[in-house]
Amino acid sequence: MNEAFLHGRLLHGGDYNPDQWLKYPEVLEEDIRLMKMAHVNEVSLGIFAWAKLEPSDGVYDFDWLKNIIDRLYENGIYTILATPTGAVPMWMSEAHEEVRMMTEDGIRRLPGERHNFCPSSPYMREKMRAIDERLAETFGHHPGVIAWHISNEYGGHYGDCHCPHCQRAFREWLKKKYGTLDRLNDAWWSSFWSHTYTDWDQIHAPSRIGENTLHAQKLDWRRFVSDQMLDFCEDEIRSVRKFSDRPVTTNFMMFFKPHDYFKWAKALDVVSFDSYPAWHNEADDVRTAMETSMNFATMRSLKKQPFLLMESTPSATNWMKYNMLKRPGMHELSSLQAIADGADSVQYFQWRKGRGGSEKFHGAVVDHRNGANTRVFRDVTRVGERLESISSRVLGTVNQADVALVFDWENWWDVEDAQAVTNPVNYLKTVLSYYEALWKQGITTDIVNMDSDLADYKIVVAPMNYMYRGSYMEKVRAFVKRGGTYVTTYWSGEVNDTDLCFLGSHPLRDLLGIETEEIDAPTDLHRNEILYDGTKYETTGLCALVHAESAAVLATYQKDFYAGYPALTRNYYGDGRAYFIASENEQLFTDRFLAEVCAKSGVTSGFDAELPYGVTVSCRKPVEKGHGDDERTPLYFLQNFNYADTNIQISGAYNDIETGNTVSGEITLSPYQCLILE
């Protein structure tokens, strides 16, 4: 990431909606005063302001926005300026129904809500370009505007549109991909139930009131939905770039299934992300911390560079089942966790609570009452102070991984639609269990997909890799042959990229040294166990039955008719090795096995300590040796997610970059404490 737009500091700020307060001019001045108190140096403006920017068709009013950008800049606060397409104004939705989404039942949605627009609508595209270009022409070179926030959380409410425009666009997308109906019919296996297509116009989006049995058709529809909304985003980017050279971003969401973020990231200068973990909803915060870390790792890995934390809550959300307040210390720790895992910002939704609407009780820095005299405001101020103190040390660093974990959006779509071993298959949960084992060790892990380059890693872990697509198999063979370690599991290598089953043998049979046969989905009454190096572990789900050929058997099933079958194998291939885990097992096994794999591959956290439960470490290293006149060393963020004092024995000696104190031997981490060490 080009850091120039950060102006030498980690960003601290968030969503600001002064368009809701234009009748209260005193609010702006009070907000500026409070922002400076809280060490806020940036805000995101205009995200849902279309109705104020274009109050009627073709009539624009940017004066209020210019005044706010100017006043903020005069006070040392920069703006990330949004295009306003996240919420369509009522005058447009009412007068032009084609901009509104249509459900799969053919019902046009009524005006209102947000994200209620069709990405294929010619009129919507025309109006989007007009306002985006005017904004860029007006503010694209303003010294206070440092980046563009393209729309907001694309697709984050309604999802896909089934209107006639989208149906036609889907057919054109298919024509471009397959060329002929014969190729499409072969790829979709459409002879199933006599569903062969003889005319392109016979094809419709999958629907509960229509065709919903051809998995390849459903997979291509998911690809199209992601691509079509991305095409809309790219159209917005082209519009602002006509008049502005500022970097562009759009805010991604937590494991948002409808959009393939690996494709989306290519269109952006910097990835940004909205993070809303459900802190304190479980017995402890350790699993939530791990899941949040994998979210951050995904965002960082998309472009192999730092990302922006665009939204987080400084207190509570208002849309979860239980909207718990952050306990003392958690806001500071959760904010620093983002920095530890690759963010160059901490930003909030929202700066000030609105007086009405569905988000009036969503967490904010400034509440309806009490101004700066709140616990939340003091917490935010503390974070702002810490970010200022560490900015010069953190900027220009990023997490650098020896381990890659395969999490592929297209595989996610396809494996959970397989209608096979168990319904539903939970791909995300499976991948998280492997990330958890690495996170507990403090191992920096990149999240990759099947298009990613594997050359720079020592270990690649690919759980439930159901689909093999593109050149993935060749990349895996080359990776292992030159000395890499590959770990994969049950329910992998089943289908190609159009969901057609592989015939003959497993497509990586030579690499894995096994042949797969059946897969079982035992109920709780039929749970099995495996024996690995003298210890028994319970299986928790799927159990594949395989035969070892050239592979060594490291663990075996202990019960039922497949007692004695291999449950874990290892095969040497070239200079590397490949493991196949046949069963879904309890976490204790996964933790132990991946710890052993990392040790054999020489992969460590680099931090000289054994991490107790609830404590992890993240490492950011300089992108290049030296930074200015400094020769910088790696930074270790030691994080305690226990709401209790936790002792840790540190073998080496480290320097606390904020206090200058030496840290070594046995130390006690306070509840939710984060130390930044070198």
C-alpha positions, 0 to 999 in steps of 0.5 A, spaced: 500 500 500 502 506 498 502 510 505 503 517 502 495 518 503 496 516 510 500 522 511 505 519 516 500 516 521 495 511 523 488 513 521 483 514 527 476 516 526 470 513 522 463 514 519 461 521 520 454 523 518 453 531 518 448 531 513 443 528 518 445 535 522 445 540 517 439 544 521 444 544 527 450 548 525 452 548 532 453 540 532 459 541 527 463 545 531 462 541 537 464 535 533 470 538 531 472 540 538 471 533 541 474 529 535 481 533 537 480 531 544 479 524 542 485 524 537 481 523 531 485 525 524 480 522 519 472 521 518 468 518 512 463 523 509 457 522 505 456 515 505 448 515 505 448 522 503 445 522 496 438 525 498 442 531 500 447 532 495 442 531 489 435 533 493 431 532 486 433 529 479 439 533 476 439 538 482 446 538 486 448 541 492 455 540 494 456 547 498 454 544 505 459 538 504 465 543 502 464 547 508 464 541 512 470 538 509 474 545 509 472 546 516 475 539 518 481 540 514 483 546 517 483 543 524 487 537 522 482 532 520 482 528 513 476 526 509 475 519 506 469 521 501 464 516 499 460 515 493 453 515 495 450 509 492 449 505 498 442 508 499 438 511 493 434 517 494 426 516 495 425 521 489 429 516 484 426 510 487 419 512 486 419 515 479 424 509 476 422 502 479 427 499 475 433 501 480 429 497 485 431 490 486 427 484 484 426 478 488 427 471 485 419 470 486 419 476 481 416 481 486 419 488 485 421 491 492 418 497 494 422 504 495 426 505 501 432 501 506 439 501 503 442 497 498 436 496 494 438 498 487 439 493 481 447 493 479 444 492 472 439 498 471 441 502 465 438 508 469 441 507 476 448 506 472 447 513 469 445 517 475 451 513 479 456 516 474 453 523 474 453 524 481 460 520 482 463 524 476 461 531 479 463 529 486 470 527 483 470 534 479 469 538 485 473 534 491 478 530 487 484 534 488 481 537 495 487 537 500 483 534 505 480 529 501 485 523 502 481 517 499 475 515 496 470 510 499 466 507 493 459 506 496 458 502 502 458 494 504 456 492 497 450 487 497 450 487 504 442 487 505 438 484 499 443 480 495 442 478 488 437 481 483 432 477 479 429 483 474 429 482 467 436 487 466 439 482 471 436 476 467 439 478 460 446 480 463 446 473 466 445 470 459 450 475 456 455 473 462 454 465 460 455 466 453 462 470 454 464 464 458 461 458 454 461 461 447 456 455 445 450 452 448 453 445 447 459 447 451 454 450 457 450 443 457 456 439 457 459 443 463 452 443 467 450 436 466 443 439 463 441 432 461 439 431 468 432 431 468 431 433 461 434 440 462 438 441 456 437 448 454 436 449 446 436 457 446 439 462 451 433 465 452 430 459 456 436 460 461 433 464 468 437 465 474 436 459 479 430 460 483 425 456 488 419 457 483 424 455 477 430 451 476 434 449 482 437 442 481 443 444 477 449 445 481 453 448 476 448 453 474 447 455 481 454 456 482 455 460 475 449 464 478 453 466 484 459 467 480 455 472 476 452 476 482 459 477 485 461 479 478 456 484 476 456 488 483 463 488 482 462 491 475 458 496 478 463 498 483 468 498 477 464 503 474 464 507 480 471 507 480 472 509 473 467 515 474 471 518 480 478 517 477 476 521 471 477 527 475 481 524 481 488 520 483 486 519 490 486 511 492 480 508 492 477 503 497 470 499 499 468 496 505 468 489 505 464 485 511 466 479 515 466 472 511 461 475 506 459 469 502 455 472 496 462 476 494 468 473 492 473 478 495 479 475 492 476 478 485 474 484 488 480 486 491 484 487 484 479 493 483 481 497 489 488 500 491 487 498 498 482 493 502 478 496 507 473 492 512 468 492 517 469 488 523 463 487 528 465 481 533 460 478 538 465 480 544 463 477 551 457 472 548 461 466 550 464 463 556 470 467 554 473 471 548 478 466 545 474 463 540 471 470 538 478 473 538 481 467 533 475 468 528 476 476 528 483 474 527 482 470 521 477 476 518 483 480 519 488 475 516 483 475 510 483 482 508 491 483 509 492 477 504 487 479 499 493 484 496 499 482 501 499 489 504 496 493 510 488 494 510 484 499 513 479 497 519 473 502 516 468 500 521 468 497 528 464 499 534 467 503 540 461 500 545 455 495 542 452 494 536 444 494 536 443 488 531 445 482 534 441 477 539 445 480 545 448 487 544 453 487 549 457 493 551 465 492 551 468 490 558 473 495 560 479 494 556 476 490 550 475 496 546 483 498 546 485 490 545 480 489 539 483 496 536 490 494 537 488 487 535 486 490 528 493 493 528 497 487 530 494 483 524 495 488 519 490 494 519 493 501 518 487 504 521 482 504 527 475 507 525 468 507 527 461 506 526 459 511 528 462 518 530 455 521 533 449 517 534 443 519 530 436 522 533 432 517 529 432 511 525 434 504 526 441 506 528 440 511 533 442 506 539 448 503 535 454 504 538 458 511 537 464 515 540 459 521 542 452 519 545 446 522 545 448 525 552 454 527 556 459 529 550 466 527 552 464 525 559 463 517 558 467 511 558 466 510 551 469 517 549 475 516 554 476 509 551 476 512 544 481 517 546 486 512 549 486 508 543 487 515 539 493 516 544 496 509 543 495 510 535 499 516 535 505 514 539 506 507 535 504 510 528 512 511 526 514 504 528 508 501 525 507 504 518 511 501 513 510 494 516 506 488 515 505 481 517 509 476 513 507 469 513 510 462 512 503 458 512 497 459 507 490 457 509 486 455 503 479 459 503 476 459 496 469 463 495 467 458 489 469 452 493 465 455 499 459 456 494 459 449 491 461 445 497 455 447 501 450 446 495 453 439 494 447 435 497 451 429 499 454 427 505 451 432 510 446 438 510 449 443 511 456 442 510 459 448 514 466 450 510 467 456 514 467 452 521 472 447 518 477 452 515 476 456 522 478 450 526 485 449 522 486 457 523 485 456 530 490 451 531 495 456 528 493 462 531 494 459 538 501 458 536 502 465 534 503 463 527 502 468 522 498 465 516 495 468 510 489 466 507 489 464 500 484 462 494 486 457 489 488 462 484 494 464 489 501 463 488 504 458 493 511 459 492 513 463 498 510 459 503 513 453 507 506 450 509 499 450 505 493 447 509 487 446 504 481 443 509 475 441 505 478 443 498 472 440 495 473 443 488 479 443 484 479 449 479 484 452 474 491 450 475 491 449 482 493 442 482 499 443 478 501 449 483 500 444 489 504 439 485 510 444 484 509 447 491 510 440 494 516 437 489 520 443 491 520 442 498 513 444 501 508 441 506 501 440 504 496 438 508 489 437 506 483 433 508 476 429 507 471 431 502 477 434 497 478 433 490 471 431 488 469 436 483 472 440 477 470 448 476 463 446 473 461 441 479 462 435 475 465 429 479 472 427 477 472 420 474 477 414 475 481 416 481 483 422 486 486 427 482 492 428 486 492 421 487 500 421 486 501 427 490 497 424 496 499 417 495 492 414 497 486 412 493 479 415 496 473 410 496 467 412 501 465 418 505 461 417 512 457 422 515 456 418 522 451 421 527 452 422 534 450 415 536 456 412 531 462 417 533 468 414 531 475 415 534 482 415 531 489 413 534 495 417 533 501 416 536 499 412 542 493 417 543 486 417 541 481 422 539 474 423 537 471 424 530 466 429 530 463 429 523 465 426 516 469 420 516 473 418 509 475 411 507 481 411 504 486 406 502 494 407 503 498 406 496 505 409 497 503 413 503 505 412 510 499 411 515 500 415 521 493 414 524 487 409 524 480 409 525 478 405 532 471 403 531 465 400 526 466 397 520 472 401 518 476 400 524 483 400 522 482 404 515 487 410 515 485 416 518 491 420 517 497 419 512 503 422 509 506 421 502 513 424 500 513 427 493 519 430 490 523 434 496 516 435 500 511 431 503 503 431 503 498 429 509 491 427 508 487 427 514 481 423 513 476 425 519 473 431 522 476 431 529 476 434 535 480 440 536 485 437 540 488 433 535 488 439 530 492 443 535 497 438 536 498 435 529 499 442 526 504 444 531 508 438 529 507 440 522 510 447 523 515 444 528 518 439 522 517 445 517 521 450 521 515 455 522 515 458 529 512 465 531 518 468 532 517 470 539 520 466 545 515 464 549 510 458 550 503 462 549 498 460 555 490 459 553 487 466 551 494 469 549 497 470 542 502 474 538 502 477 532 508 479 528 509 485 523 515 486 520 518 492 515 516 491 508 523 493 506 530 493 511 530 500 514 525 505 514 528 512 513 534 513 517 531 507 522 533 500 522 527 497 524 526 490 527 519 486 527 514 488 532 510 483 536 503 484 539 502 480 545 495 480 546 491 477 552 484 475 551 482 473 558 478 477 562 483 475 568 491 476 569 495 471 565 502 469 567 507 468 561 514 466 561 518 469 556 525 466 554 528 472 551 528 480 552 524 485 549 523 492 549 516 495 550 516 500 544 511 505 548 514 505 555 521 503 553 521 498 559 525 491 558 520 485 558 523 478 560 522 472 564 515 471 567 510 477 567 503 478 568 498 480 563 492 484 565 485 483 563 485 485 555 492 487 555 496 488 549 504 489 549 507 492 543 514 489 543 521 489 539 
